[in-house]
Amino acid sequence: MPEHEHTVYILKCKDNSLYTGYTNNLENRLKMHNEGKGAKYTRGRGPFQVVYIERFSSKEKAMKKEYTIKQLTRKEKLQLIRAALKEVIKYEHSTKL
């Protein structure tokens, strides 16, 4: 994974809430969230489960997607997560020998 890949992600917090964020280093950002040094919203809400990841070629595209996701209702965010999961399952199924 390139060091400066632009990523939008959704975390499911222990209280079942969803947090959407942007980063160019997902591994480091998740470490920060787990240490309580990430976003103010996520402090005290760990442990987290990454439920959605989308990567972009530019920061601008990623930031637009993050904004779009943040405007969605919880129900719409769950639909987005389910749709992405279906794509992963479909891909994994199609690549089996």
N, CA, C and O atoms as a MOPAC input file, in Angstrom:
PM7 MOZYME 1SCF
protein

 N      0.85700 1    -1.19200 1     0.00000 1
 C      0.00000 1     0.00000 1     0.00000 1
 C      0.89000 1     1.23800 1     0.00000 1
 O      1.77400 1     1.35200 1     0.84900 1
 N      0.67900 1     2.16900 1    -0.93200 1
 C      1.48300 1     3.38200 1    -0.95900 1
 C      1.36000 1     4.16300 1     0.34500 1
 O      0.30600 1     4.18100 1     0.98100 1
 N      2.45700 1     4.80500 1     0.72700 1
 C      2.48300 1     5.53200 1     2.00000 1
 C      1.44400 1     6.64500 1     2.05400 1
 O      0.83400 1     6.88200 1     3.09700 1
 N      1.24600 1     7.32000 1     0.93900 1
 C      0.32800 1     8.46400 1     0.93900 1
 C     -0.92400 1     8.18100 1     0.11700 1
 O     -1.29800 1     8.96800 1    -0.75200 1
 N     -1.54900 1     7.08000 1     0.39500 1
 C     -2.79200 1     6.72600 1    -0.27300 1
 C     -3.94400 1     7.42200 1     0.46100 1
 O     -3.99300 1     7.41600 1     1.69100 1
 N     -4.84100 1     8.00500 1    -0.27600 1
 C     -5.94400 1     8.76000 1     0.31500 1
 C     -7.11300 1     7.82500 1     0.58200 1
 O     -7.67600 1     7.24100 1    -0.34500 1
 N     -7.47300 1     7.68700 1     1.84300 1
 C     -8.44600 1     6.68300 1     2.26200 1
 C     -9.56400 1     7.30300 1     3.08800 1
 O     -9.32600 1     8.10800 1     3.98800 1
 N    -10.78500 1     6.91000 1     2.76000 1
 C    -11.95900 1     7.24200 1     3.56600 1
 C    -12.36500 1     5.94700 1     4.25000 1
 O    -12.39000 1     4.88900 1     3.62200 1
 N    -12.68200 1     6.02900 1     5.53100 1
 C    -13.01000 1     4.82100 1     6.28700 1
 C    -14.16900 1     5.08800 1     7.23400 1
 O    -14.44400 1     6.22800 1     7.60800 1
 N    -14.83700 1     4.01100 1     7.60900 1
 C    -15.89100 1     4.09100 1     8.62300 1
 C    -15.53700 1     3.08800 1     9.70800 1
 O    -15.24400 1     1.92300 1     9.43700 1
 N    -15.57100 1     3.57300 1    10.94300 1
 C    -15.34300 1     2.72500 1    12.10500 1
 C    -16.65800 1     2.47200 1    12.81600 1
 O    -17.48800 1     3.37200 1    12.94600 1
 N    -16.84400 1     1.24900 1    13.27500 1
 C    -17.95900 1     0.93600 1    14.16100 1
 C    -17.37000 1     0.96300 1    15.56600 1
 O    -16.44200 1     0.21400 1    15.87100 1
 N    -17.90800 1     1.82100 1    16.41200 1
 C    -17.40400 1     1.97800 1    17.77600 1
 C    -18.08700 1     0.97400 1    18.70100 1
 O    -19.08900 1     0.36100 1    18.33200 1
 N    -17.53500 1     0.81100 1    19.90700 1
 C    -18.09600 1    -0.17900 1    20.83800 1
 C    -19.52600 1     0.16600 1    21.24100 1
 O    -20.28900 1    -0.72000 1    21.62600 1
 N    -19.90100 1     1.44900 1    21.15700 1
 C    -21.27500 1     1.84400 1    21.48000 1
 C    -22.20000 1     1.71600 1    20.26100 1
 O    -23.34200 1     2.17600 1    20.28000 1
 N    -21.67700 1     1.07700 1    19.19600 1
 C    -22.42500 1     0.83000 1    17.96100 1
 C    -22.59100 1     2.06700 1    17.08200 1
 O    -23.29000 1     2.01000 1    16.07100 1
 N    -21.97300 1     3.16600 1    17.44400 1
 C    -22.03500 1     4.34700 1    16.59200 1
 C    -21.02700 1     4.19300 1    15.45800 1
 O    -20.12900 1     3.35400 1    15.52200 1
 N    -21.18600 1     5.01200 1    14.41900 1
 C    -20.31800 1     4.96300 1    13.25400 1
 C    -19.53900 1     6.26300 1    13.14900 1
 O    -20.10200 1     7.34700 1    13.30200 1
 N    -18.24500 1     6.15100 1    12.88700 1
 C    -17.38600 1     7.32000 1    12.70800 1
 C    -16.77500 1     7.25700 1    11.31700 1
 O    -16.21100 1     6.23300 1    10.93200 1
 N    -16.88000 1     8.33800 1    10.56600 1
 C    -16.30100 1     8.41900 1     9.23000 1
 C    -15.10300 1     9.35600 1     9.26300 1
 O    -15.17300 1    10.44300 1     9.83600 1
 N    -14.00700 1     8.93300 1     8.64800 1
 C    -12.81700 1     9.76300 1     8.63200 1
 C    -12.03500 1     9.63400 1     7.34200 1
 O    -12.31400 1     8.78200 1     6.49900 1
 N    -11.04100 1    10.51000 1     7.21400 1
 C    -10.12700 1    10.52300 1     6.07400 1
 C     -8.69800 1    10.41500 1     6.61300 1
 O     -8.38800 1    10.94400 1     7.68000 1
 N     -7.84300 1     9.73400 1     5.87300 1
 C     -6.42300 1     9.67800 1     6.22300 1
 C     -5.59700 1     9.34900 1     4.99400 1
 O     -6.12400 1     8.85200 1     3.99900 1
 N     -4.30300 1     9.62700 1     5.06200 1
 C     -3.39400 1     9.16700 1     4.01800 1
 C     -2.47300 1     8.07700 1     4.57400 1
 O     -1.52300 1     7.65900 1     3.91200 1
 N     -2.76900 1     7.62000 1     5.80700 1
 C     -2.01900 1     6.52600 1     6.42100 1
 C     -2.96200 1     5.80800 1     7.38900 1
 O     -2.99200 1     6.11200 1     8.58100 1
 N     -3.72100 1     4.86500 1     6.86800 1
 C     -4.78100 1     4.21500 1     7.64600 1
 C     -4.24100 1     3.48500 1     8.87100 1
 O     -4.81700 1     3.58100 1     9.95500 1
 N     -3.15600 1     2.76600 1     8.70800 1
 C     -2.59000 1     2.01000 1     9.83300 1
 C     -2.25000 1     2.93700 1    10.99900 1
 O     -2.58100 1     2.64600 1    12.14800 1
 N     -1.59600 1     4.04000 1    10.70000 1
 C     -1.23300 1     5.00400 1    11.74300 1
 C     -2.46600 1     5.65500 1    12.34800 1
 O     -2.53300 1     5.86200 1    13.56000 1
 N     -3.43500 1     5.97600 1    11.51200 1
 C     -4.65500 1     6.63400 1    11.99900 1
 C     -5.43100 1     5.72100 1    12.94900 1
 O     -5.94000 1     6.17600 1    13.97300 1
 N     -5.51900 1     4.43100 1    12.60800 1
 C     -6.21100 1     3.48800 1    13.48900 1
 C     -5.47600 1     3.36100 1    14.82400 1
 O     -6.10100 1     3.25300 1    15.87900 1
 N     -4.14900 1     3.37600 1    14.76400 1
 C     -3.34200 1     3.33700 1    15.98900 1
 C     -3.66700 1     4.55200 1    16.86300 1
 O     -3.82000 1     4.43000 1    18.07800 1
 N     -3.76800 1     5.70600 1    16.24000 1
 C     -4.09500 1     6.93800 1    16.97900 1
 C     -5.48200 1     6.82900 1    17.62000 1
 O     -5.65500 1     7.18900 1    18.78400 1
 N     -6.46200 1     6.33700 1    16.86900 1
 C     -7.80600 1     6.16300 1    17.42700 1
 C     -7.75200 1     5.22900 1    18.63600 1
 O     -8.34600 1     5.52300 1    19.67400 1
 N     -7.04700 1     4.11200 1    18.50600 1
 C     -6.97100 1     3.13700 1    19.59800 1
 C     -6.25100 1     3.67600 1    20.82900 1
 O     -6.53100 1     3.25300 1    21.95100 1
 N     -5.33000 1     4.60300 1    20.62300 1
 C     -4.60900 1     5.22400 1    21.73900 1
 C     -5.37400 1     6.40300 1    22.34100 1
 O     -4.90500 1     7.02300 1    23.29500 1
 N     -6.54300 1     6.71300 1    21.78900 1
 C     -7.32300 1     7.85200 1    22.28800 1
 C     -6.80500 1     9.18800 1    21.81400 1
 O     -7.18100 1    10.22700 1    22.35700 1
 N     -5.93900 1     9.17900 1    20.80000 1
 C     -5.35600 1    10.41300 1    20.26700 1
 C     -5.92300 1    10.76000 1    18.89800 1
 O     -5.47000 1    11.70600 1    18.25300 1
 N     -6.91600 1     9.99200 1    18.45600 1
 C     -7.53000 1    10.25000 1    17.15000 1
 C     -8.54000 1    11.37400 1    17.27600 1
 O     -8.32300 1    12.33200 1    18.01800 1
 N     -9.60700 1    11.26300 1    16.57300 1
 C    -10.65400 1    12.28400 1    16.61000 1
 C    -11.28500 1    12.35800 1    17.99900 1
 O    -11.38700 1    11.35100 1    18.70000 1
 N    -11.70000 1    13.54100 1    18.38100 1
 C    -12.34000 1    13.73300 1    19.68100 1
 C    -13.54000 1    12.80000 1    19.84800 1
 O    -13.77400 1    12.26500 1    20.93200 1
 N    -14.29800 1    12.61000 1    18.76400 1
 C    -15.49600 1    11.77100 1    18.81900 1
 C    -15.18000 1    10.34600 1    19.24800 1
 O    -15.95000 1     9.73600 1    19.99100 1
 N    -14.05500 1     9.81100 1    18.78700 1
 C    -13.76200 1     8.39500 1    19.03600 1
 C    -13.14100 1     8.13700 1    20.40900 1
 O    -13.04200 1     6.97900 1    20.81600 1
 N    -12.72700 1     9.15600 1    21.12000 1
 C    -12.10400 1     8.94100 1    22.43200 1
 C    -13.08300 1     8.26900 1    23.38100 1
 O    -14.20000 1     8.74400 1    23.58700 1
 N    -12.64300 1     7.15700 1    23.95400 1
 C    -13.47700 1     6.42100 1    24.89100 1
 C    -14.51600 1     5.52600 1    24.23200 1
 O    -15.31400 1     4.89500 1    24.92400 1
 N    -14.51700 1     5.46300 1    22.90700 1
 C    -15.51200 1     4.64500 1    22.20500 1
 C    -14.91400 1     3.36600 1    21.62900 1
 O    -15.61700 1     2.60400 1    20.96400 1
 N    -13.62900 1     3.11900 1    21.87200 1
 C    -12.96500 1     1.91400 1    21.36100 1
 C    -13.31900 1     0.71200 1    22.20800 1
 O    -13.85300 1     0.88600 1    23.30300 1
 N    -13.05400 1    -0.48000 1    21.76100 1
 C    -12.32300 1    -0.80100 1    20.52500 1
 C    -13.18800 1    -0.56500 1    19.29000 1
 O    -14.41300 1    -0.47600 1    19.36400 1
 N    -12.50900 1    -0.47000 1    18.16400 1
 C    -13.16900 1    -0.14600 1    16.90500 1
 C    -13.09100 1    -1.31200 1    15.93500 1
 O    -12.20300 1    -2.16000 1    16.01600 1
 N    -14.03900 1    -1.32800 1    15.02200 1
 C    -14.02600 1    -2.29400 1    13.93100 1
 C    -14.10100 1    -1.48500 1    12.64300 1
 O    -15.01600 1    -0.68000 1    12.46700 1
 N    -13.15400 1    -1.69200 1    11.75000 1
 C    -13.19600 1    -1.01900 1    10.44800 1
 C    -14.23900 1    -1.73200 1     9.60800 1
 O    -14.11400 1    -2.92500 1     9.33300 1
 N    -15.26700 1    -1.00200 1     9.20000 1
 C    -16.36300 1    -1.62500 1     8.45300 1
 C    -16.45200 1    -1.13900 1     7.00200 1
 O    -17.23300 1    -1.67500 1     6.21500 1
 N    -15.65400 1    -0.12800 1     6.64800 1
 C    -15.69300 1     0.40300 1     5.28200 1
 C    -14.36900 1     1.09100 1     4.99000 1
 O    -13.86200 1     1.86800 1     5.79900 1
 N    -13.82000 1     0.79000 1     3.81800 1
 C    -12.60500 1     1.46200 1     3.34600 1
 C    -12.78400 1     1.73300 1     1.86300 1
 O    -13.20500 1     0.86000 1     1.10400 1
 N    -12.45500 1     2.96200 1     1.45800 1
 C    -12.43900 1     3.29800 1     0.03000 1
 C    -11.20800 1     4.16000 1    -0.21100 1
 O    -10.96100 1     5.12900 1     0.50600 1
 N    -10.43700 1     3.79100 1    -1.23500 1
 C     -9.19400 1     4.49900 1    -1.52300 1
 C     -9.34800 1     5.36500 1    -2.77400 1
 O    -10.09000 1     5.03200 1    -3.69900 1
 N     -8.61900 1     6.49400 1    -2.77300 1
 C     -8.71900 1     7.46200 1    -3.86400 1
 C     -7.33500 1     7.88200 1    -4.32700 1
 O     -6.35600 1     7.77500 1    -3.58800 1
 N     -7.27100 1     8.36300 1    -5.56000 1
 C     -5.99700 1     8.79900 1    -6.13300 1
 C     -5.62500 1    10.21500 1    -5.70400 1
 O     -4.46800 1    10.61500 1    -5.83700 1
 N     -6.59300 1    10.97900 1    -5.18900 1
 C     -6.28100 1    12.34100 1    -4.76400 1
 C     -6.98500 1    12.66700 1    -3.44700 1
 O     -8.02200 1    12.09800 1    -3.10900 1
 N     -6.38900 1    13.58900 1    -2.73300 1
 C     -6.96700 1    14.03000 1    -1.46400 1
 C     -8.32600 1    14.67300 1    -1.69800 1
 O     -9.25500 1    14.47000 1    -0.91700 1
 N     -8.44400 1    15.43800 1    -2.76000 1
 C     -9.69300 1    16.14000 1    -3.06200 1
 C    -10.84800 1    15.16200 1    -3.24500 1
 O    -11.93300 1    15.37200 1    -2.70400 1
 N    -10.61700 1    14.09700 1    -4.00300 1
 C    -11.67600 1    13.10100 1    -4.22400 1
 C    -12.06000 1    12.42500 1    -2.91600 1
 O    -13.24000 1    12.20300 1    -2.64300 1
 N    -11.05600 1    12.10200 1    -2.10900 1
 C    -11.31600 1    11.44500 1    -0.82300 1
 C    -12.09700 1    12.35900 1     0.11900 1
 O    -13.03100 1    11.91500 1     0.78700 1
 N    -11.71800 1    13.61400 1     0.17100 1
 C    -12.40500 1    14.55600 1     1.06000 1
 C    -13.85900 1    14.76800 1     0.62900 1
 O    -14.74300 1    14.91900 1     1.47200 1
 N    -14.10000 1    14.77800 1    -0.67300 1
 C    -15.47500 1    14.90300 1    -1.16900 1
 C    -16.30700 1    13.69500 1    -0.74400 1
 O    -17.45500 1    13.83700 1    -0.32200 1
 N    -15.71500 1    12.50300 1    -0.86100 1
 C    -16.43100 1    11.28200 1    -0.47400 1
 C    -16.69200 1    11.27500 1     1.02800 1
 O    -17.77800 1    10.90000 1     1.46900 1
 N    -15.69300 1    11.68900 1     1.81900 1
 C    -15.88100 1    11.75200 1     3.27300 1
 C    -17.05700 1    12.68100 1     3.60400 1
 O    -17.91000 1    12.33700 1     4.42200 1
 N    -17.09800 1    13.83800 1     2.97600 1
 C    -18.17900 1    14.79000 1     3.21200 1
 C    -19.52600 1    14.18000 1     2.82700 1
 O    -20.50800 1    14.31100 1     3.55700 1
 N    -19.56000 1    13.51300 1     1.67400 1
 C    -20.79700 1    12.88300 1     1.20600 1
 C    -21.28700 1    11.84100 1     2.20300 1
 O    -22.47200 1    11.80100 1     2.53200 1
 N    -20.37900 1    11.00200 1     2.68300 1
 C    -20.76400 1     9.96900 1     3.65000 1
 C    -21.26400 1    10.60100 1     4.94800 1
 O    -22.23600 1    10.12800 1     5.53700 1
 N    -20.61000 1    11.65100 1     5.38400 1
 C    -21.01300 1    12.29600 1     6.64600 1
 C    -22.41300 1    12.92000 1     6.55600 1
 O    -23.05300 1    13.15900 1     7.58000 1
 N    -22.88400 1    13.18000 1     5.34000 1
 C    -24.22700 1    13.73600 1     5.16400 1
 C    -25.31100 1    12.65700 1     5.18100 1
 O    -26.49900 1    12.96300 1     5.28100 1
 N    -24.89500 1    11.39600 1     5.08400 1
 C    -25.85900 1    10.29900 1     5.04900 1
 C    -26.45600 1    10.03000 1     6.42800 1
 O    -25.84600 1    10.33200 1     7.45400 1
 N    -27.65000 1     9.46100 1     6.43100 1
 C    -28.24900 1     9.00400 1     7.68000 1
 C    -27.54400 1     7.71100 1     8.09900 1
 O    -26.81600 1     7.11400 1     7.30600 1
 N    -27.75700 1     7.28600 1     9.32200 1
 C    -27.17500 1     6.02500 1     9.78600 1
 C    -27.62200 1     4.86900 1     8.88000 1
 O    -26.82000 1     4.01700 1     8.49700 1
 N    -28.90300 1     4.85900 1     8.55100 1
 C    -29.45300 1     3.79800 1     7.69800 1
 C    -28.74100 1     3.78300 1     6.34300 1
 O    -28.39300 1     2.71500 1     5.83900 1
 N    -28.52500 1     4.94500 1     5.76000 1
 C    -27.85100 1     5.03600 1     4.46100 1
 C    -26.38700 1     4.59800 1     4.56600 1
 O    -25.86100 1     3.96000 1     3.65400 1
 N    -25.73200 1     4.94100 1     5.68100 1
 C    -24.34900 1     4.49200 1     5.88700 1
 C    -24.28400 1     2.97400 1     5.98400 1
 O    -23.37700 1     2.35700 1     5.42700 1
 N    -25.24000 1     2.36500 1     6.68600 1
 C    -25.27300 1     0.90700 1     6.79700 1
 C    -25.50900 1     0.26400 1     5.43500 1
 O    -24.94900 1    -0.79200 1     5.14100 1
 N    -26.34000 1     0.89900 1     4.60100 1
 C    -26.56900 1     0.38800 1     3.24000 1
 C    -25.28100 1     0.46200 1     2.42000 1
 O    -24.97600 1    -0.46200 1     1.66600 1
 N    -24.52800 1     1.54500 1     2.55900 1
 C    -23.25500 1     1.71000 1     1.86900 1
 C    -22.27300 1     0.61600 1     2.29400 1
 O    -21.59900 1     0.01700 1     1.45700 1
 N    -22.20000 1     0.36600 1     3.59200 1
 C    -21.31100 1    -0.66700 1     4.13500 1
 C    -21.70900 1    -2.04200 1     3.60200 1
 O    -20.85300 1    -2.82200 1     3.18400 1
 N    -23.01400 1    -2.33800 1     3.61800 1
 C    -23.49600 1    -3.63300 1     3.11200 1
 C    -23.18600 1    -3.80800 1     1.62400 1
 O    -22.78300 1    -4.89000 1     1.19600 1
 N    -23.37100 1    -2.75200 1     0.84300 1
 C    -23.09800 1    -2.82100 1    -0.59500 1
 C    -21.61800 1    -3.09300 1    -0.85000 1
 O    -21.27800 1    -3.88300 1    -1.73100 1
 N    -20.74100 1    -2.44900 1    -0.09300 1
 C    -19.30100 1    -2.67500 1    -0.24400 1
 C    -18.93700 1    -4.09500 1     0.15300 1
 O    -18.10400 1    -4.72700 1    -0.49600 1
 N    -19.55400 1    -4.60200 1     1.21500 1
 C    -19.29500 1    -5.96700 1     1.67000 1
 C    -19.74000 1    -6.98100 1     0.62300 1
 O    -19.05900 1    -7.98100 1     0.39700 1
 N    -20.88100 1    -6.72700 1    -0.01700 1
 C    -21.35800 1    -7.62600 1    -1.07400 1
 C    -20.35600 1    -7.68500 1    -2.21800 1
 O    -20.13200 1    -8.75100 1    -2.79200 1
 N    -19.75100 1    -6.54700 1    -2.55200 1
 C    -18.74400 1    -6.50800 1    -3.61800 1
 C    -17.52600 1    -7.34400 1    -3.23600 1
 O    -16.97900 1    -8.06000 1    -4.07500 1
 N    -17.10600 1    -7.26000 1    -1.99400 1
 C    -15.96000 1    -8.04200 1    -1.51800 1
 C    -16.27700 1    -9.52800 1    -1.60100 1
 O    -15.46300 1   -10.31500 1    -2.08300 1
 N    -17.45000 1    -9.90600 1    -1.13300 1
 C    -17.85200 1   -11.31600 1    -1.15900 1
 C    -17.95200 1   -11.81700 1    -2.59000 1
 O    -17.51100 1   -12.92500 1    -2.89700 1
 N    -18.52900 1   -11.00500 1    -3.46400 1
 C    -18.66100 1   -11.38900 1    -4.87200 1
 C    -17.28400 1   -11.56800 1    -5.49600 1
 O    -17.06200 1   -12.52200 1    -6.24200 1
 N    -16.35800 1   -10.66200 1    -5.19800 1
 C    -14.99900 1   -10.74400 1    -5.73400 1
 C    -14.29500 1   -12.00000 1    -5.20600 1
 O    -13.68600 1   -12.74100 1    -5.97900 1
 N    -14.37500 1   -12.23800 1    -3.90500 1
 C    -13.71800 1   -13.40900 1    -3.32000 1
 C    -14.28600 1   -14.70200 1    -3.88700 1
 O    -13.55200 1   -15.65800 1    -4.13600 1
 N    -15.58400 1   -14.72300 1    -4.08700 1
 C    -16.23100 1   -15.92600 1    -4.64500 1
 C    -15.78900 1   -16.16800 1    -6.08700 1
 O    -15.57900 1   -17.31400 1    -6.48200 1
 N    -15.64700 1   -15.11200 1    -6.87100 1
 C    -15.29500 1   -15.24900 1    -8.28100 1
 C    -13.82600 1   -15.60900 1    -8.48800 1
 O    -13.46000 1   -16.09300 1    -9.55900 1
 N    -12.97900 1   -15.38100 1    -7.48500 1
 C    -11.55500 1   -15.68300 1    -7.63900 1
 C    -11.16100 1   -17.03900 1    -7.07600 1
 O     -9.99800 1   -17.43000 1    -7.17200 1
 N    -12.11000 1   -17.76500 1    -6.49100 1
 C    -11.80800 1   -19.10600 1    -5.97700 1
 C    -11.63300 1   -20.07400 1    -7.13300 1
 O    -12.30700 1   -19.96500 1    -8.15800 1
 N    -10.73100 1   -21.01400 1    -6.96100 1
 C    -10.46400 1   -22.00500 1    -8.01100 1
 C    -11.48200 1   -23.10900 1    -8.01500 1
 O    -11.39900 1   -24.02200 1    -8.83700 1

